[in-house]
Amino acid sequence: MIRKFVLPALAVVGLGVAIFTVVVGSKATVPAPAVADPARPPYHAFVAGSGIVEASTENIAIGTELPGVVSKIYIQIGSRVTAGDPLFTIDDRAQRAVLATRQASVQVAEAQLADSKNQLALAESITDKRAMSVEERDKRRFATQKSEAQLAQARAELKSVETDLERLTVLAPVDGQILQLKVHLGEFAPTGVLATPLILLGNVDRLCVRVDVDENDAWRVRNGAPATGNLRGNKDIQTQLEFVRFEPYVVPKKSLTGDSSERVDTRVLQVIYGFERGELPIYVGQQMDVFIDAAEPNVTMAATKGARR
């Protein structure tokens, strides 16, 4: 009885479920709307490239010549600085102790020189040659010269300590803004090239865009060619770009992810463009879609042939 009615019924139900699944799955999937419309090139002939915004001075990674524990920080993230302003200071107590020692050494050397000069003056003031031998006078003269040399050495050592003490305070090399501050009070500041710089500094009144142009299109980019940049994610934030320079060495392309180890098998010509930031909500490190005005390939080739003739 079960085999006669139940099993066929289950088979019919299973077949119905399978047909329903196939019908539902075969419906066309409605594509999701784009988060942001892509930027459109304003030129008839153009070269497209991805760019990353950087300071007009390039992004300067501030380091320290002498390692040590940070004792003072004079700036904050976003602070405006001028060339020569102090940024941070390494603990200088040991150097100040050495400085006091060198200052005392200079004072001792000055006193010894004064005494040597006094002894030499007394010797030279004696008119009677029999009262003091020539050897004694020469001895006092040499003692004065030695004291002068010792004083010069003490002053040189003092100057060296003062220079090291000045080097413990890191100064801003250019006018600009603090973009990153990765050093804190009490932390050890090492020397050398760091993966994360202690301070990132740059002039952001005028920004630059470092555009990667595929090597296959590099020959189409003219010196001084105008360009337009659109902020990645919002094509309405657009600005005209002014040609600055070529980076004449073609380099392997890096993915714009911030990881310097990520590379693709493409070489690119880097073209630097600049623009006035003004009120634009554009920040260092953002990506831009850049379109560079380029001549048609046949026009360029014709111009090349004409130049050869």
Order of alpha helices (4+ residues) and beta strands (2+ residues): alpha-beta-beta-beta-beta-beta-alpha-alpha-beta-beta-beta-beta-beta-beta-beta-beta-beta-alpha
